[in-house]
Amino acid sequence: MAEPLGEIAGNADKRKAVIEDCLAALDLEVASKGGISGIAIKGGYKLVKSVKPGFLRDVMDHLLDDFLAALDPLYQEALEKGVPPGDHLEANRPRVANALLEVTDKRAKNAKMAVLKKTYGKLRPMAQKQVENAAPRLADLLRKHAATA
C-alpha cells in the first residue's frame, strides 16, 4: 500500500500551501455558482466568511486531515489500478461527494454556533450535487499536491 493521502499535508509548510490552495479552490467554486441555488450558496458562504477573520482557514485546517482520510480509499484504489488519482476522483464524483459530506455532516452535527448549524442545514440538501460538480477542482488539487508529497 502506498503512503496515505494524508502525507501531502505532512509538514507545516506543505500543510499551509494545501490549505491556501483549498481555500482558493473554494472561492472559485462558490464564485462559479449561478441561479437561485448559486444565490443561496454565495449568501451562505458570505455568512460563514463573516463569522470571524480567518474562520474558514481554521475550519479547513481542522477538516483537512479528515478530508484526506476520507479520500484516501479512492486514492489508494487509483494507485492500485495504475490510474492517475486526480482522474480517478473525477470519474468517481458521487463517491468523492459522499466521502467529504460524511465528514462535514459529522462536524456540523457537533457545531457549537447555531448560525453555522442553521446555514449548513439549509444548504445541505443541495450539497451532493455541488460537491460532485467541484470534483474537477479537487482533482486538480490532488494532482498538484499528491505529486509532490
Backbone as numpy.savetxt, mean C-alpha at the origin, in Angstrom:
# Nx Ny Nz CAx CAy CAz Cx Cy Cz
14.08 -20.95 -0.35 13.24 -19.76 -0.35 14.12 -18.52 -0.35
13.76 -17.54 -1.14 14.49 -16.29 -1.22 14.26 -15.47 0.05
15.07 -14.44 0.22 14.88 -13.56 1.36 13.46 -13.00 1.33
12.90 -12.79 2.51 11.55 -12.22 2.56 11.51 -10.82 1.95
10.38 -10.47 1.44 10.20 -9.16 0.82 10.51 -8.04 1.81
10.29 -8.28 3.09 10.57 -7.27 4.11 12.00 -6.80 4.13
12.90 -7.54 3.52 14.31 -7.14 3.49 14.53 -5.85 2.69
13.57 -5.47 1.84 13.77 -4.25 1.06 13.74 -3.01 1.94
13.24 -3.15 3.16 13.22 -2.02 4.09 14.11 -2.33 5.28
15.18 -3.09 5.03 16.02 -3.59 6.10 16.83 -2.58 6.87
17.30 -1.53 6.23 18.07 -0.53 6.98 17.33 0.81 6.95
17.73 1.70 7.82 17.00 2.96 8.01 16.93 3.81 6.74
18.05 3.92 6.02 18.05 4.74 4.80 17.15 4.14 3.73
17.23 2.84 3.57 16.41 2.16 2.56 14.93 2.26 2.94
14.64 2.09 4.22 13.26 2.17 4.70 12.69 3.56 4.40
13.46 4.58 4.68 13.02 5.95 4.43 12.73 6.15 2.94
13.59 5.63 2.09 13.39 5.76 0.63 12.12 5.03 0.19
11.89 3.83 0.72 10.70 3.07 0.38 9.45 3.83 0.82
9.47 4.36 2.03 8.31 5.10 2.55 8.05 6.33 1.69
9.08 7.08 1.35 8.90 8.27 0.52 8.31 7.91 -0.84
8.79 6.83 -1.43 8.26 6.39 -2.72 6.81 5.90 -2.59
6.49 5.25 -1.50 5.11 4.81 -1.26 4.18 6.02 -1.13
4.62 7.03 -0.40 3.80 8.23 -0.25 3.62 8.97 -1.57
4.68 9.03 -2.36 4.57 9.67 -3.68 3.60 8.89 -4.58
3.68 7.56 -4.54 2.76 6.73 -5.33 1.32 6.92 -4.86
1.13 7.02 -3.55 -0.20 7.24 -3.00 -0.76 8.59 -3.46
0.06 9.63 -3.42 -0.37 10.94 -3.89 -0.80 10.88 -5.36
0.00 10.21 -6.18 -0.32 10.09 -7.61 -1.60 9.29 -7.83
-1.75 8.22 -7.07 -2.93 7.38 -7.22 -4.19 8.14 -6.85
-4.15 8.87 -5.74 -5.32 9.65 -5.31 -5.61 10.76 -6.34
-4.57 11.43 -6.79 -4.75 12.51 -7.77 -5.37 12.01 -9.08
-5.14 10.75 -9.41 -5.64 10.20 -10.67 -7.12 9.83 -10.62
-7.71 9.85 -9.46 -9.10 9.42 -9.31 -10.05 10.48 -9.84
-11.09 10.01 -10.50 -12.09 10.91 -11.06 -13.49 10.47 -10.67
-14.46 11.25 -11.09 -15.85 10.92 -10.84 -16.26 11.11 -9.39
-17.42 10.59 -9.07 -17.95 10.75 -7.72 -17.09 10.00 -6.71
-16.66 8.79 -7.06 -15.80 8.06 -6.13 -14.48 8.78 -5.93
-13.98 9.42 -6.98 -12.74 10.19 -6.87 -12.89 11.36 -5.92
-14.04 12.00 -5.95 -14.29 13.11 -5.02 -14.26 12.59 -3.58
-14.90 11.45 -3.34 -14.91 10.87 -2.00 -13.50 10.48 -1.56
-12.75 9.87 -2.44 -11.39 9.44 -2.11 -10.51 10.64 -1.84
-10.58 11.64 -2.69 -9.76 12.84 -2.49 -10.14 13.56 -1.20
-11.43 13.61 -0.89 -11.87 14.24 0.35 -11.38 13.49 1.57
-11.49 12.18 1.53 -11.01 11.36 2.64 -9.51 11.47 2.81
-8.80 11.50 1.70 -7.34 11.61 1.74 -6.92 12.96 2.33
-7.60 14.00 1.90 -7.31 15.34 2.43 -7.55 15.37 3.94
-8.63 14.75 4.38 -8.95 14.70 5.81 -7.85 13.96 6.57
-7.43 12.83 6.07 -6.40 12.04 6.74 -5.08 12.81 6.77
-4.74 13.47 5.67 -3.50 14.24 5.63 -3.52 15.42 6.60
-4.71 15.91 6.92 -4.81 17.08 7.78 -4.81 16.73 9.27
-4.80 15.46 9.62 -4.85 15.06 11.02 -3.71 15.70 11.80
-2.50 15.58 11.28 -1.33 16.23 11.87 -0.18 16.13 10.88
0.76 17.06 10.93 1.90 16.98 10.00 2.65 15.66 10.18
2.96 15.03 9.07 3.69 13.77 9.10 2.86 12.55 9.45
1.56 12.73 9.59 0.70 11.62 9.98 0.77 10.47 8.99
0.64 10.76 7.70 0.67 9.69 6.70 2.02 8.99 6.67
3.09 9.74 6.84 4.42 9.14 6.87 4.52 8.16 8.05
4.00 8.59 9.20 4.01 7.71 10.38 3.16 6.46 10.14
2.00 6.64 9.55 1.13 5.50 9.25 1.83 4.54 8.29
2.43 5.10 7.25 3.12 4.23 6.27 4.27 3.49 6.94
4.99 4.16 7.82 6.09 3.52 8.52 5.57 2.37 9.39
4.44 2.58 10.06 3.85 1.55 10.91 3.27 0.38 10.11
2.77 0.67 8.92 2.13 -0.37 8.11 3.10 -1.10 7.18
4.23 -0.50 6.91 5.13 -1.04 5.88 5.49 -2.50 6.11
5.90 -2.84 7.31 6.30 -4.23 7.56 5.14 -5.19 7.35
3.95 -4.79 7.79 2.77 -5.64 7.59 2.41 -5.76 6.12
2.51 -4.65 5.38 2.24 -4.69 3.93 3.23 -5.62 3.23
4.52 -5.49 3.57 5.53 -6.33 2.93 5.32 -7.80 3.28
4.97 -8.07 4.52 4.69 -9.46 4.92 3.46 -10.00 4.19
2.46 -9.16 3.99 1.24 -9.58 3.30 1.51 -9.88 1.82
2.44 -9.14 1.22 2.76 -9.35 -0.19 3.84 -10.41 -0.40
4.52 -10.80 0.67 5.62 -11.74 0.53 5.21 -13.06 -0.13
4.05 -13.64 0.19 3.69 -14.89 -0.52 3.63 -14.72 -2.05
3.12 -13.60 -2.50 3.08 -13.36 -3.95 4.50 -13.17 -4.50
5.33 -12.48 -3.74 6.72 -12.26 -4.14 7.45 -13.60 -4.25
7.32 -14.44 -3.22 7.98 -15.75 -3.23 7.45 -16.62 -4.37
6.16 -16.56 -4.59 5.53 -17.32 -5.68 6.13 -16.92 -7.03
6.31 -15.61 -7.22 6.89 -15.12 -8.47 8.31 -15.65 -8.65
9.09 -15.57 -7.59 10.47 -16.05 -7.68 10.51 -17.54 -7.97
9.64 -18.32 -7.33 9.59 -19.76 -7.56 9.23 -20.08 -9.01
8.36 -19.26 -9.60 7.92 -19.48 -10.98 8.87 -18.87 -12.00
9.84 -18.09 -11.53 10.77 -17.43 -12.44 10.14 -16.25 -13.18
9.13 -15.67 -12.56 8.41 -14.53 -13.14 8.86 -13.26 -12.42
9.05 -12.16 -13.14 9.40 -10.92 -12.44 8.32 -10.58 -11.40
8.71 -10.33 -10.14 7.73 -10.09 -9.09 6.76 -8.93 -9.37
7.25 -7.87 -9.97 6.35 -6.76 -10.30 5.27 -7.18 -11.28
5.66 -7.97 -12.28 4.69 -8.47 -13.25 3.67 -9.38 -12.57
4.15 -10.18 -11.63 3.28 -11.11 -10.91 2.25 -10.34 -10.07
2.67 -9.24 -9.46 1.72 -8.41 -8.70 0.63 -7.88 -9.63
1.04 -7.35 -10.76 0.06 -6.81 -11.70 -0.90 -7.88 -12.19
-0.42 -9.09 -12.38 -1.27 -10.17 -12.88 -2.20 -10.73 -11.80
-1.94 -10.39 -10.56 -2.72 -10.91 -9.44 -3.33 -9.78 -8.61
-3.89 -8.82 -9.29 -4.44 -7.64 -8.63 -5.43 -7.95 -7.50
-6.39 -8.86 -7.70 -7.32 -9.15 -6.60 -6.62 -9.70 -5.36
-5.63 -10.55 -5.55 -4.89 -11.10 -4.41 -4.09 -10.01 -3.71
-3.50 -9.11 -4.49 -2.76 -7.99 -3.91 -3.69 -7.14 -3.06
-4.83 -6.79 -3.62 -5.79 -5.96 -2.90 -6.26 -6.64 -1.62
-6.60 -7.91 -1.71 -7.06 -8.64 -0.52 -5.99 -8.66 0.57
-4.75 -8.90 0.18 -3.66 -8.96 1.15 -3.47 -7.62 1.85
-3.45 -6.54 1.09 -3.23 -5.21 1.68 -4.42 -4.75 2.49
-5.62 -5.02 2.00 -6.82 -4.59 2.73 -7.01 -5.37 4.03
-6.55 -6.59 4.06 -6.60 -7.34 5.31 -5.77 -6.62 6.39
-4.63 -6.08 5.99 -3.78 -5.32 6.92 -4.50 -4.05 7.38
-5.02 -3.29 6.43 -5.66 -2.01 6.81 -6.95 -2.23 7.58
-7.68 -3.29 7.26 -8.90 -3.58 8.01 -8.59 -3.83 9.48
-7.55 -4.61 9.75 -7.15 -4.89 11.13 -6.74 -3.60 11.84
-5.98 -2.77 11.16 -5.52 -1.52 11.77 -6.69 -0.57 12.01
-7.57 -0.48 11.04 -8.71 0.44 11.19 -9.61 0.01 12.34
-9.77 -1.28 12.50 -10.60 -1.80 13.59 -10.07 -1.35 14.95
-8.77 -1.23 15.06 -8.14 -0.86 16.32 -7.75 0.62 16.41
-8.13 1.41 15.41 -7.78 2.83 15.42 -8.43 3.53 16.60
-7.70 4.47 17.17 -8.20 5.20 18.33 -8.95 6.47 17.94
-8.66 7.01 16.78 -9.28 8.26 16.34 -10.60 7.96 15.61
-11.68 8.42 16.18 -13.01 8.15 15.62 -13.15 8.66 14.19
-12.58 9.82 13.89 -12.71 10.39 12.56 -12.04 9.50 11.52
-10.94 8.86 11.88 -10.26 7.96 10.95 -11.07 6.68 10.74
-11.62 6.15 11.81 -12.46 4.95 11.69 -13.66 5.24 10.79
-14.27 6.39 11.00 -15.45 6.77 10.22 -15.10 6.95 8.74
-14.00 7.64 8.48 -13.57 7.87 7.10 -13.23 6.55 6.42
-12.51 5.69 7.11 -12.16 4.38 6.56 -13.42 3.57 6.26
-14.35 3.60 7.20 -15.60 2.87 7.02 -16.39 3.33 5.81
-16.37 4.63 5.54 -17.09 5.16 4.38 -16.40 4.79 3.06
-15.08 4.76 3.07 -14.34 4.48 1.84 -14.09 2.99 1.60
-14.20 2.18 2.62 -13.86 0.77 2.51 -14.64 0.02 1.44
-15.95 0.29 1.26 -16.68 -0.48 0.24 -16.11 -0.36 -1.18
-15.44 0.72 -1.48 -14.87 0.88 -2.83 -13.38 0.53 -2.87
-12.83 0.12 -1.75 -11.39 -0.07 -1.64 -10.85 -1.21 -2.50
-11.55 -2.32 -2.60 -11.04 -3.46 -3.37 -10.69 -3.03 -4.80
-11.63 -2.39 -5.45 -11.41 -1.95 -6.83 -10.27 -0.93 -6.91
-10.25 -0.01 -5.97 -9.23 1.04 -5.99 -7.83 0.48 -5.78
-7.70 -0.47 -4.86 -6.39 -1.06 -4.61 -5.98 -1.93 -5.80
-6.91 -2.64 -6.38 -6.59 -3.41 -7.59 -6.07 -2.48 -8.68
-6.71 -1.33 -8.83 -6.29 -0.37 -9.85 -4.92 0.24 -9.55
-4.53 0.22 -8.28 -3.22 0.76 -7.88 -2.09 -0.25 -8.06
-2.42 -1.48 -8.40 -1.40 -2.53 -8.51 -0.24 -2.17 -9.43
-0.45 -1.49 -10.56 0.71 -1.13 -11.38 1.71 -0.22 -10.65
1.21 0.72 -9.86 2.14 1.58 -9.11 2.86 0.76 -8.03
2.14 -0.16 -7.40 2.78 -1.03 -6.41 3.83 -1.91 -7.08
3.52 -2.40 -8.25 4.47 -3.22 -8.99 5.72 -2.41 -9.34
5.54 -1.15 -9.70 6.70 -0.29 -9.99 7.57 -0.10 -8.75
6.92 0.06 -7.59 7.69 0.18 -6.35 8.48 -1.09 -6.08
7.86 -2.22 -6.32 8.53 -3.49 -6.11 9.70 -3.64 -7.07
9.48 -3.28 -8.32 10.57 -3.36 -9.31 11.75 -2.50 -8.89
11.45 -1.33 -8.40 12.52 -0.40 -8.01 13.26 -0.88 -6.77
12.53 -1.23 -5.73 13.16 -1.48 -4.44 13.58 -2.93 -4.22
12.84 -3.88 -4.73 13.22 -5.28 -4.52 14.47 -5.61 -5.34
14.64 -4.93 -6.44 15.81 -5.18 -7.30 17.10 -4.73 -6.62
16.98 -3.83 -5.63 18.18 -3.30 -4.99 18.32 -3.75 -3.55
17.49 -4.74 -3.16 17.52 -5.20 -1.76 18.84 -5.86 -1.42
